[in-house]
Amino acid sequence: MSATTTPVANACGAEQLAKLTLRQKLAQLIVVGVTGAGDAQQIVEDEQIGGIFVGSWTDKAILTSGAASRISQNSSIPLMVTVDQEGGRVSRLSSLGIDHASPRELAQTKTPAQVKEIAAGVGRQLKDLGVTVDFAPVADVSDESDNEVIGDRSFSNDPAVVTEYAAAYAAGLAEAGITPVYKHFPGHGHGSGDSHLGVVTVPSLAELQTSDLVPFRNLLRDPGTAGVMVGHLVVPGLTEGLPASISRPAIQMLRTGEGYSGPRYNGVIFSDDLSGMAAISQRYPIEQAVEKFILAGGDVALWLSTDRVSSVLDNLEGAVKRGRLAPARLDAKVIRVLRSKGVVTC
């Protein structure tokens, strides 16, 4: 199907959208984990995906050799080159000398201005390696002990402190040219367990309003370039038993601000990992999980390997052709992604 036969959502980005086939548009909504440079090169050549994720298992030569940057530059649309670099326990690039204390320790020992400088330093290191997106900072509010699922990944159990320090960290990354991503909307800090291991239920929407949602409500009033990652979290009174990542009411609440007194948000909404976390993977194969996230209102689906990208795209093409995903909605998602990459500036 030629993109020229697909209605454009609006004038913004019309020229860029007109150059893309349906499958190429859908591919921009995908970020997948890679094992190394060869894996990344192959999937970008085969399917022109939107981005790659460098995980703990990835051969870091993809970064140190400059391969990630070269692959991105040779792609028809630049890639999102993404990492999970929070500091502390979640420091996927510590082997490259990129690390700092946990967010909780930072908030206890540093000022927000100092944390901004620390994040800017991390951002410069990431930028030099070809990284463009960091899935940080954590905006969860947590009083868990340090080694729990969120624990010291959270800046504090005080929503105001989380807001102040998450904003500082995001500003530092952005200053260095890295897109920060606030996570895990609508708040994982008081969850019933670990979504890597199974379904996690968080307090009711009414309870989240006074704690977990406060940082998101405040941070997104001036989001800058920041994205938001939605967690696999069941919210009583909102998600109807589904994880927030595949719940249209949850993602629409984030997008419109209605239901939690937040601002409208028109940045990129990322999923948490859709393949390696049992809260989703025990219930749905990756093709269904990605479709459910996209149809619920998400923009960029994240998972950890390249082997089923083609079947995911086949399924998404079917969703468009069956009328489940309207072309105008798809175009709006692609525009948000292209804007995040600097390809579209409107």
N, C-alpha and C positions, 0 to 999 in steps of 0.2 A: 504493500500500500504506500503510495507516494505521499509525503508530508504535504505536498501542494494541494491535495484534496482534503486535508484535515483543517477544520476551522481553527483560526488562531484566537487564543483567549482574549487578547486585546492588542493594541498597536505595539506595546512594549515587547521588543524581541522578535517581532514578526519576521524580520529578515533572517535571523538565526534559525527560527523554528522552520521556516520554509525550506531550509537546506537539509532537514532531517527526515528520514523515513519514520514510520511508526515504531519500528523496532529500535532504531537509534534513540528516539525520544525515551522509550521505556528503559533502555540501557543506562541512560543518565540517572535513573532512580536506583541504581545498584552500586553498592560498595562491598567488595568481597575480600576475605583474607587470602593471602598468597604465601606460598612456601619460599619464594625467592624471585630473582629477576626473570628467570626463564618462564616460570608460571605466570608472572604478571604480564610479560611481553606477549605470551600466547593468548591469554584471555582478552587483552586489549585489542590485539589484531583480529581475533575471531568475532568479538561481540561489541567492541567499542564501549565498554562499561564506563560508568561515571567515576569510579574510583577504586582504590585498593586499600586494604587494611594491613598494616605491618604489626603482627602479633608476636608473642613471646617465642613462638615456634619458627618464625620467619628468619631466613638467613639474612643477617643484617648487612651483608655486602650489597644488598639492593640499595641501601642508603649510602654506605661509605664509599662505594664505587661510583656513585652518581647515576646509577642505572634508573632509579625511580624518576629522577628529573628528566633523563633522556627519553624514557618511555612516555612520560607526560607530554614533553615537547613534541614528540613525533605523533601523538594522538591528534585526531581531528579536533577534539575539544580537550583542553587540559584536564588532567585527572585530579580528583581529590586524593591526596596521599595522606592517609589517616593513621593515627596511633592512639594508644591509651596510655598517656603519660601524666599521671596525677601527682606523682611523688609519693614517698613512703612505700607502702606495700604494693601499690600498683605503679610500677616503674618499668615499663617494658623495654626501655632503652638504657637501663642502668649499666649494661655491659659496655656501652659507648661513653660512659662517664656522665650521663644525663640523669641527675637524681637530686633530691633534696628531702628534707624532713616531711613527715606526714602533714596533711592539711591541719589536723588538730594541733599538732605541735607548733606549726607555723603560727596559728592564731593565738597560741598561748605565749609565744616567745618573740613574735615580730609585730611591727605595726603594719597596717594596711599598705602604707607607702613602701615599706621594705618588701612586703610580699609581692607587690606589683613589680618591683625591680627584679626579684627572684624569678618571677614568671617571665619577665621580658628576657632575662638571660637564657632561660630554658627555650623560649620561643626563638631566639637567635640561633641557638644550637640546632633546633629542629629545622629551621628555615635553611640553614647551611646544608642539611642532609636531604633536602627536597621535600620535607613534610609540609603539608598545607593546612591540615586540620588536626587539632588535639581534642580528644573526647574528655575534656576537663574544662572547668573545675566541677567537682561534686557540689551540688547545691542542696543536698539532703541535710535535714536537721536530725541529729542523733545523739542520744545519751548512752548508747551501747558502749561496752568495754572495747578497748582498742582493737582487739583481734576479731570482733564480730564482722558480719558481712559488710556493713557500712562502717561502724566503729570509727577508727581514727582517719578514715577517708573523708569524714565530715569535719568541717571546721569547728563546729560547736553544737551544743544542744539549745542554743539561743538563736532564734530566727534572725534577729537583728545582726548578730555577729556573723552568721553564715552569709547574710546578704552583703555585708561590708567587705568581707574577705573574698568571697567568690567574685564580687565585682572587681576588686583589685587584681585578682589573679587573671581574670578574663581580660582586663585592660592591659595587663602586661603582655599577654600572648598576642593580643591584637596589635599592640604597638610594634611588635616584632614581625608582623605580617602573617600571623597564624590565626586561623579561625577557631575561636574557643567554642565549646559545646557544653551548656549547662545540663546536668543530669542529676537524678533520674525522675523526671516529671511523672506523676504529681507528688512524689516524695517517697523514698525508700527507707528513710531513717527509722521508722517505727513499724516496719514490716514484720510479718510472722515468721520469716525465715529467709532463705537464700534462693532467689529465682533461678540460679544455676542448677538447683537441686529439685525444684518443684514449684507448685503454685504458691504464691505469696499474697497474703491479704494484708492490707494496711488499714488504719483507722478509717472511719466513715468520712464522707466528704465534709460533713459538718465539723468533724474534729480536725481534719486537715486544714480547714480554713484558718485556724488560729495558730498553726505551727508550720507544718511541712510545706504548705502552699505559699507562705509569706515570702520566702526568698524569691520564688518564681514571679510572684505578683509584683515585687519591687524591681527585680533585676530586668524584667522584660519591658519596663517603662522606657528604658533607654538601652535596647539590646545591642546597638552597634551592629557588628557583623556576626554576632553569636548565633549558633544553632542551639537547638534543644533536643535532647534525647529522651524518649518516652520509655519508661520501664514496664516490665511485665508484671504489673501490680493490680490485683483485684481491689476495687474501691467500692465498699458498700454504699449504696445510694447514688452511684454514678455508672459503673461499668457493667451492671447486670450479670455479674459472675464471670465476665471475660477479663483477661489482662488489659490494662489501659492501652498497651501498644496496638491492640487490634479492636479497640472500642471506639466507635465513632463519637459517642457523647464525650469521652475523655479528650480525644484529639480536637474535637470542635470547641471544647471548653478552653483548651490552650490557644487555639487559633483566634477565637472571638473574644476571649476574656470573660464571657458570660458564664456565670455559675461559680466564679471564685473572685469576682471583683478585680480581675486583672485587666491589663491593656490588650488591645488587638495585637496579634503577632503575625507578621508576614515573612518571617525568616524560615530557614530550612528545619523541618522536623525529621529527626533521625529515629529509627528503631534501635533498641538495644539488640544484641546478637539474637538472631532468629533461628540459629541452627544448633548452638552449643549450650543453650539454657533450657532445662527441662520444663520450665513453666510454659514454654511454647512447643519445644520439639517433641515432648511426650504426647501432645495433642494433635499436631499438624505436621505433615511433610513440608519441606521448605517451600515448595511451589504454592501450597495453600497459605502458609504463614505470610509469605511476601504479598500475595494478593490481598489477604485480609488487612494487612497493615496499610497498603496503598489505598484500598477502598475506604478504610476508616478515616483517611485524610492525611496520612503520613507522606513524606516526600522521598526519603532515601532509606532503603532497606539494607541492613547490614547483616552479613553472615560470614562464616569463617573459611570457606573453601570455594574453589572455582569449578568443581566437577559438575554442578547442576545449573550453572548459569543459563545454558541454552534452554533447558526445560522450564526454568522460571520465566524466561522471556516468551517462550511459546505460550505458556499459560496466561501471561499478562496480555499478549496479543489477542488471545481468545476472549479475555475479559472486555477488551475494547470492542471487538467485533460483535460480541453478544450484547453490547449496550450496558454492561455493568460499570464500566469506567468511561465517562463521557470525554470526548476529545478536548473540550474546553477545560475540563478539570485536569486532564493530563498536561495540557499546555501550561497551565498555571504552575504546576509542580516543576516542570522543566525550566520555566523562567526563573523560579526561585533558586534552583540549582545553578543555572547559568549566571545569575546575579551573584551568588556566593563565590563563584569562580572568577568573577570579574569579566566574564565574556559579554554580559549584558549590564549596562550601567543605569538603566532607567528604573 
